[in-house]
Amino acid sequence: MLVDSHCHLERLKLSEDDTLAAALDRAKGRGVDSFLCVCVTLENFPEMMAAIDGFDNVVASCGVHPLDQKEAQDLASLHDLSTNPKVVAIGETGLDYFYAPESAEVQQSSFRHHIQVARQRQLPLIIHTRDAKEDTLGILREEKAAEVGGVLHCFTEDLDMAQQAIELGFFISISGIVTFRNAEALRETVKALPLERLLVETDSPYLAPVPHRGKSNEPQYVRDVAEFVAELKGVSLEELAKITTDNFYRCFPKAKLLLAH
């Protein structure tokens, strides 16, 4: 069975007669049985937790996305919110200089705060990074993020960055972007990375993989990502599913306790 290691379930674009329960059932029908629902703002955290309440196959994170850091925010409650029993990770956090280079200083401050809370709580980190290789790796080292590890999610950067992150104890998560026509460089990176450090994700409702591009992404489509990555790596879907699921529980050990079936 597969795990969708990064999705935003409360943001799924469902029709009026559709439900989150139905979406998760569709995923289960395609061999996806566990989900990590990722927080992007502290203000949204209660809404997100309410949406996933009652689903024993869903765990959560707590954090503030770097693109929601255009202005300094009070992150004093990050530690307190992260004590929710369903929270298995801190994030998503990180740096995005592609879309918001003007807020780099605020992003960096927030990123450091998240790492400090992750170390206090002994929870892994979910990292968003784009066009910020040196600062991302530098802050991870300076703040001793290797003590908790985590994942660089929806990875689109170069092989060198992935290898340096792996040396710090991080995993690399691959989304539907790997199936896009213009993603040849990413495909070459995935081929070069060790299976033992890969996760798969949807980042739903965003970034639907081929052949679903143009549609709202759903957790069930992590199966399409996994099939594509398996072909790139020259392994069966079954082997890819087993390894990435094992990797997920290595990355997020608390999730293993909560999602044990």
MIDREN-982776 format. One record per residue: residue in three letters; x, y, z of N, C-alpha, C, O in turn. Coordinates in pm, whole numbers, padded with zeros to 5 digits, always signed. Each point is the difference from the previous one (the first is absolute). Layout:
<recs>
AlaXYZXYZXYZXYZ...
</recs>
This chain:
<recs>
Met+00084-00120+00000-00084+00120+00000+00088+00126+00000+00112-00002+00051Leu-00165+00108-00108+00072+00125-00012-00042+00099+00109-00108-00011+00058Val+00195+00109-00033-00031+00113+00087+00011+00128-00083+00097+00018-00073Asp-00196+00069+00083+00013+00135-00055+00067+00082+00109-00064+00039+00097Ser+00192-00012-00114+00080+00060+00107-00017+00151+00012+00057+00061+00089His-00137-00001-00180-00020+00146+00009-00124+00038-00080+00000-00006-00123Cys-00105+00044+00195-00123+00045-00065-00068+00103+00089+00029+00010+00120His-00121+00065-00180-00073+00105+00072-00148-00035-00008-00073+00056-00082Leu+00029-00148+00167-00132-00060-00016-00114+00098+00019-00104-00014-00064Glu+00123+00114+00151-00109+00096+00022-00016+00094-00119-00096+00077-00006Arg+00190-00081-00088-00004+00088-00117-00040-00073-00127-00002+00059-00108Leu-00031-00187+00118-00042-00073-00118-00120+00068-00065-00091+00045+00069Lys+00093-00038-00199-00107+00067-00074-00107-00104-00035-00002-00057-00108Leu-00087+00035+00204-00103-00102-00013-00130+00062-00047-00033+00113+00036Ser-00042-00187-00117-00131+00047-00044-00098-00004+00116+00029-00057+00105Glu-00145+00117-00124-00099+00011+00108-00044-00136+00052-00030-00015+00118Asp+00027-00084-00206-00048-00132+00041+00117-00096+00030-00019-00121+00007Asp+00138+00177+00009+00118-00081+00032+00043+00030+00142-00038+00103+00056Thr+00118-00191+00003+00047+00018+00137+00145-00042+00012+00053-00071-00086Leu+00011+00115+00194+00137-00044+00026+00003-00151+00019+00093-00066-00047Ala-00192+00012+00117-00004-00145+00021-00002-00074-00133+00068-00102-00016Ala-00144+00153-00080-00007-00064-00131+00135+00011-00072+00043-00095-00066Ala+00023+00211+00079+00131+00017-00064+00102-00097+00057+00081-00056-00074Leu-00084+00036+00205+00093-00095+00063-00035-00143-00037+00089-00084-00012Asp-00216+00055-00007-00041-00132-00046+00050-00026-00142+00042-00110-00033Arg-00047+00214-00052+00051-00015-00136+00150-00031+00004+00050-00082-00078Ala+00020+00148+00169+00142-00026+00015+00025-00144+00047+00088-00069-00051Lys-00166+00026+00148+00016-00137+00051-00024-00102-00111+00066-00104-00005Gly-00161+00135-00083-00028-00089-00111+00117-00013-00097+00005-00094-00079Arg+00088+00188+00086+00119-00006-00086+00126-00033+00081+00112+00022-00046Gly-00132-00075+00168+00114-00047+00077+00069+00104+00084+00115-00019+00040Val-00185+00130-00010+00058+00106+00084-00079+00001+00130-00118+00034+00001Asp+00183-00071+00109-00079-00019+00122+00035+00091+00116-00064-00006+00104Ser+00167+00093-00120+00037+00091+00108+00041+00134-00058+00046+00009-00114Phe-00064+00098+00196+00013+00135-00052+00059+00092+00106-00036-00010+00118Leu+00126+00100-00160+00050+00105+00087-00055+00133-00051+00037+00046-00109Cys-00126+00015+00188-00064+00126-00035+00086+00114+00055+00026+00007+00120Val+00017+00080-00209+00104+00097+00034-00058+00141+00016-00077+00048-00083Cys+00115+00015+00193-00047+00133+00038+00082+00107-00071+00120-00016-00020Val-00187+00127-00019+00071+00111-00065-00010+00132+00076+00081+00089-00022Thr-00180-00075+00111-00007+00117+00088-00052-00043+00136-00079-00094+00010Leu+00122+00163+00093-00050-00033+00134-00147+00036+00014-00073-00066+00073Glu+00031+00172-00143-00141+00038+00005-00089-00110-00057-00113-00019+00045Asn+00165-00054-00142-00077-00105-00066+00006-00133+00074-00075-00092-00032Phe+00163+00081+00132+00021-00128+00067-00129-00058+00058-00026-00118-00022Pro-00056+00195+00097-00123-00059+00054-00094-00051-00108-00061-00106+00015Glu+00048+00181-00125-00085-00045-00111+00051-00130-00060-00078-00091-00029Met+00208+00083+00011+00059-00122-00055-00024-00119+00092-00039-00107-00046Met+00062+00127+00174-00017-00110+00095-00147-00044+00008-00028-00119+00016Ala-00063+00214-00025-00143-00034+00000-00035-00083-00122-00080-00093+00009Ala+00140+00126-00124-00030-00072-00124+00044-00145+00006-00067-00087-00056Ile+00178+00059+00124+00052-00137+00002-00040-00075+00127+00038-00115+00019Asp-00115+00180+00066-00044-00066+00124-00081-00125-00033-00088+00002-00086Gly+00120-00110+00154-00074-00125-00021+00062-00093-00102-00044-00114-00013Phe+00145+00161-00060+00068-00087-00096+00126-00055+00065+00098+00072+00018Asp-00099-00199+00017+00114-00057+00072+00117-00034-00092+00104-00045+00047Asn-00121+00065-00178+00109-00023-00094+00063+00130-00049+00072+00002-00099Val-00100+00108+00171+00055+00131-00035+00073+00058+00121-00054+00006+00110Val+00179+00037-00133+00075+00075+00102+00027+00140-00055-00032+00029-00116Ala+00090+00057+00199+00009+00141-00037+00136+00060+00035+00079-00059+00074Ser-00056+00178-00130+00116+00081+00038-00050+00135+00050-00119+00031-00006Cys+00213+00049+00055-00034+00134+00050+00111+00096-00041+00116-00021+00035Gly-00152+00127-00111+00102+00094-00042-00055+00110-00088-00120+00008-00026Val+00212+00077-00020-00035+00116-00084+00084-00005-00127+00123+00005+00005His-00189-00013-00119+00064-00005-00131+00080+00130-00024-00047+00107+00038Pro+00165-00116-00099+00079+00122-00020-00071+00107-00082+00027+00119+00017Leu-00117-00158-00107-00072+00099-00079-00112+00066+00079-00063+00094-00048Asp+00038-00142+00168-00092+00068+00093+00077+00081+00103-00054+00036+00104Gln+00180-00008-00135+00086+00075+00091+00040+00135-00060+00111+00048+00023Lys-00200+00013-00100+00032+00130-00059+00021+00105+00108+00075+00096-00019Glu-00142-00115+00132+00021+00088+00114+00033-00088+00121-00039-00116+00006Ala+00111+00174+00088+00033-00075+00121-00128-00040+00073-00091+00081+00016Gln+00086-00204+00027-00117-00050+00073+00042-00044+00139+00115-00035+00025Asp-00211+00037+00064+00024-00050+00134-00007-00153-00003-00107-00058-00016Leu+00222-00005+00032+00006-00145-00006+00012-00062+00139+00037-00116+00014Ala-00070+00195+00090+00013-00051+00136-00089-00121+00024+00031-00085+00084Ser-00140+00075-00160-00094-00111+00022+00039-00126-00077-00063-00104+00018Leu+00167+00112-00103+00039-00119-00078+00029-00119+00090-00045-00112-00026His+00121+00136+00132+00033-00110+00092-00126-00058+00062-00016-00122+00006Asp-00075+00208+00040-00120-00048+00068-00091-00077-00094-00050-00107+00035Leu+00028+00160-00156-00086-00070-00095+00059-00135-00040-00073-00095-00027Ser+00205+00088+00022+00065-00124-00044-00011-00112+00101+00039-00114-00029Thr-00093+00143+00148-00019-00107+00099-00129-00079-00026-00027-00097+00071Asn-00052+00137-00171-00118-00079-00035+00042-00144-00027+00099-00022-00069Pro-00171-00076+00123+00043-00139-00012+00018-00050-00144+00076-00093-00024Lys-00146+00155-00072+00010-00046-00140+00120+00060-00073+00030-00042-00112Val+00038+00139+00172+00110+00067-00069+00126-00085+00008+00046-00035+00109Val+00010+00003-00227+00119-00085-00007+00120+00074-00059+00108-00058-00010Ala-00127+00186-00029+00109+00074-00064-00023+00151+00015-00111+00045+00028Ile+00219+00030-00046-00005+00146+00000+00016+00049-00143+00096-00037-00068Gly-00188+00121+00022+00006+00053-00135-00135-00003-00068-00095-00050+00060Glu+00080+00101-00184+00120+00013-00076+00062+00136+00023-00069+00101+00020Thr+00200-00100-00024+00080+00119+00020+00111-00001-00103+00012-00095-00077Gly+00069+00199+00076+00110+00003-00096+00017+00134-00064-00033+00103+00059Leu+00085-00102-00182+00031+00122-00073-00046-00010-00144+00021-00102-00065Asp-00082+00209+00015-00042+00006-00140+00039+00136-00056-00069+00099+00021Tyr+00183-00096-00092+00047+00124-00061-00050+00014-00144+00021+00104-00062Phe-00087-00207+00009-00054+00007-00135-00120+00094-00004-00009+00088-00086Tyr-00083-00109+00180-00122+00079+00003+00010+00123+00090-00068+00100-00024Ala+00152-00106+00129-00002+00110+00097+00141+00035+00049+00025-00006+00121Pro+00067+00043-00211+00135+00035+00046+00001+00121+00092+00091+00017+00080Glu-00194+00069-00093-00003+00122+00080-00023-00028+00148+00029+00085+00084Ser-00081-00204-00051-00025-00032+00140+00104-00098+00057-00026-00069+00098Ala+00143+00064-00161+00102-00097+00039+00036+00009+00148+00013-00103+00067Glu+00002+00224-00015+00042+00016+00140-00106-00056+00095+00033-00069+00096Val-00160+00099-00123-00108-00050+00084-00011-00152-00012-00020-00070+00099Gln+00034+00019-00221-00003-00145-00021+00110-00070+00080-00024-00102+00065Gln+00143+00158-00069+00113-00060+00071-00025-00005+00150+00029-00100+00065Ser-00082+00209-00010-00030+00004+00143-00103-00107+00037+00017-00071+00099Ser-00122+00060-00178-00103-00100+00025+00058-00141-00011-00030-00086+00082Phe+00111+00063-00184+00062-00130-00023+00082-00041+00122-00009-00114+00047Arg+00089+00206+00004+00081-00031+00118-00090-00033+00120+00029-00093+00076His-00135+00168-00059-00091-00023+00112-00062-00139-00010-00010-00071+00100His-00031+00032-00220-00058-00133-00019+00100-00110+00037-00035-00099+00066Ile+00159+00116-00107+00101-00102+00032+00021-00007+00150+00014-00109+00056Gln-00011+00223+00010+00017+00001+00146-00115-00072+00069+00022-00077+00094Val-00146+00102-00140-00115-00069+00060+00006-00149-00031-00032-00083+00086Ala+00071+00048-00207+00011-00142-00035+00098-00071+00091-00024-00114+00042Arg+00135+00179-00011+00098-00061+00090-00056-00010+00142+00022-00100+00069Gln-00093+00203-00025-00061-00005+00133-00101-00114+00010-00007-00070+00101Arg-00071+00053-00206-00107-00100-00001+00048-00136-00048-00073-00099+00009Gln+00195+00093-00060+00055-00122-00057-00092-00057-00109-00037-00117+00000Leu+00001+00206-00092-00082-00035-00115+00075+00036-00128+00070+00101-00003Pro-00083-00182-00102+00067+00030-00127-00061+00121-00070-00111+00043+00032Leu+00185+00010-00127-00038+00120-00073-00050-00033-00141+00049-00093-00064Ile-00147+00170+00017-00044-00006-00139+00046+00130-00065-00046+00108+00036Ile+00139-00119-00133+00068+00115-00057-00049+00029-00142-00002-00089-00085His-00038+00213+00062-00028+00053-00133+00119+00085-00039+00034+00094+00072Thr+00030-00123-00185+00113+00081-00043-00003+00018-00150-00016-00096-00076Arg+00032+00221+00033+00005+00029-00143+00091+00119-00025-00019+00108+00057Asp+00119-00129-00142+00097+00104-00035+00067+00058+00123+00031+00120+00004Ala-00009-00203+00097+00061+00048+00125+00095-00106+00056+00004-00023+00121Lys+00070-00040-00209+00083-00115+00037+00098+00031+00113-00001-00066+00104Glu+00085+00167-00123+00107+00025+00097-00056+00043+00135+00048-00046+00104Asp-00147+00133-00103-00057+00045+00127-00075-00113+00069+00008-00013+00123Thr-00080-00069-00199-00072-00112+00061+00097-00095+00069-00019-00034+00117Leu+00121-00008-00189+00097-00094+00057+00077+00065+00114+00028-00065+00101Gly+00008+00193-00116+00074+00069+00105-00079+00009+00130+00055-00024+00107Ile-00183+00060-00117-00083+00010+00120-00023-00136+00062+00001-00013+00122Leu-00023-00089-00203-00016-00135+00054+00123-00040+00083-00013-00061+00106Arg+00131+00096-00155+00123-00034+00074+00014+00086+00125+00029-00050+00108Glu-00048+00181-00125+00020+00091+00113-00094-00029+00115+00037+00013+00117Glu-00160-00052-00149-00100-00026+00104-00005-00146+00044-00088-00040+00077Lys+00184-00040-00126+00013-00141+00042-00125-00082-00031-00046-00079+00082Ala-00009+00101-00201-00120-00072-00040+00025-00150-00015-00094-00079+00003Ala+00219+00040-00018+00031-00143-00012-00042-00078+00125-00016-00122-00005Glu-00002+00192+00117-00044-00068+00123-00139-00062-00016-00032-00098+00066Val-00051+00157-00154-00137-00051-00017-00027-00051-00142-00091-00080-00020Gly+00169+00127-00078-00021-00044-00137-00134+00046-00056-00059+00096+00048Gly+00013-00167-00150-00126+00035-00063+00005-00024-00149+00064-00095-00046Val-00132+00181-00030-00013-00023-00144+00004+00133-00075-00056+00100+00045Leu+00123-00100-00159-00013+00109-00096-00113-00042-00093+00017-00090-00083His-00131+00156+00097-00119-00047-00070-00011+00061-00139+00058+00106-00028Cys-00132-00173-00059-00026+00050-00137+00131+00047-00062+00009+00112-00051Phe+00091-00197+00053+00136+00041-00033+00014+00032-00148-00044-00077-00085Thr+00105+00193+00055+00025+00040-00138+00141+00056-00018+00033+00049-00108Glu+00049-00054+00210+00134+00058-00007+00099-00101-00057-00040-00104-00052Asp+00170+00134+00061+00097-00085-00069+00048-00117+00086-00028-00008+00120Leu+00101-00083-00186+00048-00121+00067+00093+00033+00116-00006-00066+00104Asp+00091+00166-00120+00093+00036+00106-00076+00040+00126+00039-00039+00110Met-00145+00117-00125-00078+00040+00117-00063-00122+00067+00001-00012+00123Ala-00057-00076-00204-00061-00121+00056+00103-00082+00077-00028-00049+00109Gln+00146+00035-00164+00104-00081+00065+00046+00064+00131+00023-00069+00098Gln-00011+00201-00098+00039+00069+00124-00109-00014+00107+00030-00016+00118Ala-00156+00024-00161-00110-00017+00095-00003-00142+00056-00024-00019+00119Ile+00048-00078-00203+00005-00139+00045+00111-00019+00103-00017-00073+00097Glu+00130+00138-00118+00111-00009+00096-00039+00058+00136+00056-00037+00103Leu-00154+00129-00104-00050+00058+00126-00113-00084+00060-00058+00038+00102Gly+00027-00152-00166-00102-00088+00055-00139+00022-00057-00098-00050+00056Phe+00088+00124-00166-00131+00029-00058-00036-00097-00112+00086-00060-00064Phe-00216+00047+00044-00054-00075-00112-00039+00098-00110-00012+00121+00024Ile-00008-00172-00145-00036+00080-00116-00134-00051-00051-00014-00117-00035Ser-00086+00206+00029-00133-00041-00044-00029+00047-00142+00028+00114-00036Ile-00083-00205-00043-00025+00025-00141-00150+00012-00024-00079-00084+00043Ser+00042+00191-00112-00141+00027-00030-00028-00024-00147+00085-00050-00074Gly-00206+00086+00032-00040-00017-00140+00082+00082-00097-00006-00025-00120Ile+00082+00122+00168+00086+00080-00088+00093-00090-00081+00035+00034-00113Val+00005-00146+00170+00094-00089-00069-00058-00052-00132+00075-00042-00088Thr-00208+00043+00075-00064-00049-00122-00015+00109-00106-00038-00030-00113Phe+00067+00156+00148-00022+00110-00094+00100-00005-00115+00113-00046+00017Arg-00154+00092-00131+00082-00008-00121+00135+00070+00016+00101-00047-00052Asn-00099+00160+00124+00123+00079+00010+00084-00036+00122+00088+00077+00039Ala-00112-00193+00021+00068-00036+00126+00111-00103-00022+00024-00084+00088Glu+00045+00089-00201+00103-00099-00029+00113+00004+00102+00052-00104+00040Ala-00014+00225+00002+00110+00010+00097-00040-00066+00132+00082-00068+00062Leu-00206+00087-00020-00048-00065+00123-00001-00151-00016+00037-00073+00092Arg-00078+00025-00208-00001-00146-00023+00141-00058+00012+00018-00108+00056Glu+00081+00180-00109+00138-00048+00012+00045+00000+00145+00075-00089+00042Thr-00119+00187+00035+00033+00004+00142-00061-00119+00073+00067-00065+00080Val-00193+00037-00107-00068-00113+00064+00072-00131-00033+00016-00086+00087Lys+00026+00070-00210+00072-00122-00039+00128-00017+00083+00040-00112+00030Ala+00023+00224+00007+00128-00007+00069-00012-00014+00151+00097-00034+00067Leu-00215+00058-00012-00017-00003+00145-00027-00141+00052-00060-00081-00071Pro+00104+00050+00192-00025-00133+00056-00148-00019+00036-00062+00089+00059Leu+00008-00203-00095-00140-00030+00034-00026+00014+00148-00110+00039+00041Glu+00210-00070+00040-00017+00001+00145-00018+00140+00057-00019+00016+00121Arg+00024+00087-00207-00020+00137+00047-00114+00071-00072-00013+00122+00010Leu-00070-00197-00083-00108+00061-00077-00136-00019+00065-00029-00105+00056Leu-00054+00209-00064-00142-00008+00033-00079+00043-00123+00057+00059-00093Val-00186-00088+00091-00088+00047-00108-00115+00078+00062-00041-00026+00114Glu-00011+00122-00190-00105+00088+00052-00085+00052-00116+00037-00014-00117Thr-00150+00075+00152-00079+00071-00100+00012+00151+00012-00002+00070-00101Asp+00015-00016+00224-00016+00143+00026-00140+00045-00042-00022+00117-00032Ser-00072-00212+00032-00137+00033-00041-00058+00108+00090+00028+00003+00120Pro-00110+00086-00178-00064-00007-00132+00080+00061-00114-00055+00032-00105Tyr+00186-00015+00124+00084+00065-00100+00080-00105-00077+00020-00111+00047Leu+00027+00149-00167+00103-00076-00073-00042-00141-00038+00076-00095+00020Ala-00195+00080-00074-00045-00133-00043+00097-00058-00103+00041+00070-00093Pro-00006-00196+00108+00095-00061-00094-00066-00033-00134-00122-00009-00010Val+00205-00009-00091-00047-00059-00125-00049-00141+00035+00071-00071+00072Pro-00189+00027-00118-00086+00057-00104-00115+00086+00053-00100+00016-00069His+00114+00039+00189-00110+00075+00062+00025+00151+00000-00074+00074+00066Arg+00175-00028-00137+00033+00143-00002-00122+00081-00044-00073-00039-00092Gly+00054+00152+00160-00115+00083-00029-00117-00028+00092-00094+00079+00008Lys+00099-00193+00061-00103-00035+00097+00048+00038+00141+00119+00023+00023Ser-00213-00018+00069+00037+00015+00140+00069-00129+00045-00049-00110-00027Asn+00161+00123+00094+00074-00118+00045-00071-00065+00120-00061+00069+00081Glu+00070-00200-00072-00057-00076+00111+00103-00098+00055+00092-00039-00073Pro-00105-00002+00199+00093-00096+00057+00011-00130-00080+00106-00063-00001Gln-00213+00022-00065+00007-00124-00078+00107+00006-00109+00052-00103-00042Tyr-00018+00225-00003+00095+00011-00110+00144-00021+00043+00090+00002-00084Val-00066-00022+00212+00136-00039+00042+00036-00135-00062+00118-00031-00017Arg-00218-00048-00016+00024-00126-00072+00067+00028-00136+00092-00071-00040Asp-00138+00173-00029+00060+00035-00130+00145+00046+00017+00086-00035-00080Val-00061+00114+00185+00137+00044+00028+00088-00122+00029+00111-00010-00051Ala-00161-00080+00133+00078-00119+00038+00029-00088-00120+00111-00051-00014Glu-00209+00033-00073+00022-00081-00120+00109+00062-00088+00085-00071-00055Phe-00088+00203+00043+00099+00069-00083+00140-00012+00060+00096-00029-00071Val-00086+00050+00202+00130-00009+00067+00053-00143-00005+00119-00022-00019Ala-00207-00076+00035+00042-00140-00008+00062-00030-00136+00103-00067-00008Glu-00165+00117-00097+00055-00021-00134+00136+00068-00015+00093-00058-00056Leu-00081+00181+00108+00129+00069-00005+00110-00078+00072+00114-00006-00046Lys-00151-00055+00158+00099-00070+00083+00018-00146-00042+00087-00069+00053Gly-00169+00022-00146+00014-00138-00048-00041-00105+00101+00058-00108+00007Val-00160+00141+00072-00052-00095+00099-00151-00014-00020-00061+00079-00072Ser+00002-00180+00135-00144-00018-00009-00071+00102+00088+00057+00055+00093Leu-00183-00031-00125-00081+00088+00085-00005-00054+00142+00006+00077+00096Glu-00018-00208-00082-00008-00061+00133+00125+00029+00083-00009+00033+00118Glu+00126-00044-00183+00124+00028+00073+00010+00148+00034+00039+00036+00111Leu-00075+00049-00206+00004+00144+00024-00093+00038+00114+00036+00081+00086Ala-00156-00140-00085-00097+00030+00106+00053-00042+00136-00011+00074+00097Lys+00068-00193-00090+00052-00050+00128+00114+00088+00051+00004+00036+00118Ile+00088-00002-00205+00116+00077+00043-00041+00140+00041+00044+00048+00105Thr-00127+00020-00185-00038+00137+00035-00088+00004+00124+00005+00097+00076Thr-00085-00199-00055-00081-00005+00123+00090-00022+00121-00017+00066+00103Asp+00113-00157-00115+00097-00020+00109+00077+00130+00027+00024+00036+00115Asn+00014+00033-00222+00071+00127+00015-00085+00105+00072+00050+00075+00083Phe-00178-00072-00116-00091+00094+00065+00000-00021+00152+00007+00097+00076Tyr-00013-00221-00033-00003-00027+00143+00136+00021+00066+00006+00027+00120Arg+00101-00040-00196+00132+00037+00052+00012+00150+00017+00058+00050+00097Cys-00114+00022-00193+00006+00147+00005-00089+00055+00111+00039+00093+00072Phe-00158-00152-00057-00100+00048+00096-00033-00112+00100-00106-00062-00010Pro+00195+00035+00104-00021-00114+00090-00128+00007+00081-00058-00104+00030Lys+00013+00224+00007-00126+00010+00075-00117-00049-00084-00096-00057+00053Ala+00103+00079-00185-00107-00045-00089-00014-00152+00004-00110-00053-00014Lys+00220-00016+00032-00004-00146+00004-00085-00047+00118-00072-00099-00009Leu+00082+00171+00120-00080-00036+00118-00148+00030-00022-00087-00077+00042Leu+00058+00189-00110-00138+00042-00018-00071-00074-00113-00122-00020+00005Leu+00197-00021-00105-00061-00059-00120+00011-00152-00005-00038-00062-00099Ala+00091+00002+00205+00013-00146+00002-00137-00066-00018-00093+00029+00075His+00082-00115-00174-00127-00066-00031+00001-00143+00054-00098-00073-00016
</recs>
